[in-house]
Amino acid sequence: MNPELWISTTNQGKLNEFRNILGDRCEIHTVGELGFYSAPPETGKTFEENARIKAKTLKAIKPGVWVVADDSGLEVEGLGGLPGIHSARYAGDKAGDAENVAKLLKMVQIRTATNRKAQFVCSLVIYDPAGKESVINGIVKGEIATASRGKGGFGYDPVFIPEGHDKTFSELGAAVKNQLSHRAQAIRGLLQLMQL
């Protein structure tokens, strides 16, 4: 019987990546299945702290099963690491992907046009059925494109060119992204931890 894994996310893009990489090796559930769930405030100063807040909240509701929370984002060297933990809200609390990407391109152009180095960071905080905590991080380095390119993916995928490639994650497509990405690296670590 496959182990039960609860993922603390309502982000459909993240969930699709988890499902694509994990396949049918575990029984995946999300907080969207909990009618009473209310996401905790992400008050941490790092990706790991925010992932821990989300994982602990879900673990309190679902003890005795595998629980994982992801916090991830984009760090641009020339912007001092921004948008960082504010990646999802970079252009404001109600901003969508397009607004966040537009603000990022504008800020890079204004502040750091010659230094486009960036990295995607993913922190997974995992609780096993006994309640033991593990942390797995994934990082993919690359650079910011001069304009949004490609239709696939979500978040900053249309402007992030991973090292060793000349296309954005959006242009490369899900199959390639799920080999290279920060989240893919972290999920592969999760699979090892779960011995799957």
N, C-alpha and C positions, 0 to 999 in steps of 0.2 A: 504494500500500500504506500502511495506517495505521501511524503510529509506535507503538513498543512503550513502554508506561509502566508502571513498577513502583512500587507504592504501599506505603510502610512502615506498614501498619496491620493490626491484627487486629480492630478495632472495626467491627462490621457496620453500625452506624448511619452512621459516617463513610464507609465504603465505598459504601453505598447512595447517599449524596449525591454522591460522586465519579462514580459510574456514571450517575446521573440527569442530572447537569449535563454531563458529558463525552459522554454518548451513545455512538455508534459511531465517533466521530472518532479514537479511538486504541484500541489493543489493551491492555486493562487486566489487569495481573497484581498479585498481592499476596504478601506474605511467607508467607501461609498455604500457598502452593504449594511452598515450600521446606521439605522434610522435616527439614533440619538446622538451620533458623534458630532462633536464640535472641535474644530482644529485649534490646538493651543497656540497662544501668541509665541512667535519665534523671536525671542529676546536674546538669543545667544550672540556672541561676538565672532564666532567662527562657524564654518559649515558643520563641523563635528558637533558643536554645542547645539545648534539648531536641530540637527538630525537626532541627537539624544533626547531633546525635549519631545519631539514627535514620537520617537520609539517608546519612551517611558510612558507617555500618555496612552498609547495603544496597548502596551504590555499590561497596564493596569486593567484594561477592559478584556483582553484576551490572554490570560495566563495559560501556561502549559502547551503553547504552540510556538513555532518560529515567528518572530516579529522583526521587520526591518523598516527603517526609515532612511530616506535619501535626502540630503541637502546638497545642492550643487549650484554651480554658477560659473561665470566667466570673469577672469582677472586679466586686465589689460595693463601691461608694464608701464606704458607712458601715461596712464591715468592713475598711477599709484595703487594699482590693484583693483580699481573700480571696474565694473559695478559690484563685483564680489558677492557678499551675502545679500546684497540688494538687487541682484540680477533680475528677479521676477517683477520687481517694483521700481526699476531704474527710472522710468519716465512718470512715475506716480502710482499710487495704490491701485487705481482702476485701469492702469495701462495694459494693453495687450502686447503681443510679440512685436507687431509692426511698429508701435510707438517706441518700444524699448530699443529696437534695432535702429530706428531713425535717430534717436537721441545718441546712441553709441557712436554711430557714424559721424554725427555732427561734432561730438566731443573729441573724437580721435582727430578729426580734421583740424579743429581749432587748437588743441593742446599738444598733439604729438604726431603730426602727419608723417614724420620720417621714422618713427618707432612704432611699428604695428604689431610687435610681439604680444602674444596673449596665450593664456592657457585655460582650458576647462578643468574644473576640479569637482570631484564627487566624493562625498563622505557618506558611507553607510554605517549606521549604528544598528547592530543586530543583537537580539536576545534569543537564546536557544530555549527549548521547552523548559529547561531547569532554571532559567532566569539569568544565565551567565551572559555578560556583555562582551561583544567583540566589535572592533572598529576596523573597517577596510576603506582605504582611500584609493582613488584612481585619478590620474592626471594625464591629459593629452595636450602637448604643446603645439603651437601654430602661430598664425597671424590673422589680423583682421583685413578682410578684403576692402577695396575702395568703394564698393557698392554691393547691395543685396543681390545675390545670384542663386538661382535654383528654386524649385517649388517644394521639395521634400522637407521632412524634418519639422522641427518646432524651435521656439526660442531664438537663440542667436545662430542657429545652423546656417542660415543664408549668408552670413558674413564671416564665418570661421573656416579658415583653410588649415587643415592639419598638416604638420610637418611631413615633408616628403611627397606632398601632393600639390597640384595647382588648381584644384577645384574645392569649393566649399562642401561642408557636410551635406547641405541641401542638394547640391549637384551630384555628389558621390552616391547618394541613396542609402536606404536603411541597411542593406546587407553589408556595405563597406563600413558604415558608421558603427554597426553592431560588432565589428571586429576591432575597431580602433579607439572608440570613444572612452572617455573618463568613466562613464557609467558601465560600459561593457567590461572594462578592467575590474571595477569593483564587484560587479555581479559574478564574474568568473571566480573572484575570491570567495564570494558567498557560496557558490557551488562547491568549492573545495571544503569550506567550513562545514557545509551540510553533508559532505561526503557523497555528492551526487555525480 
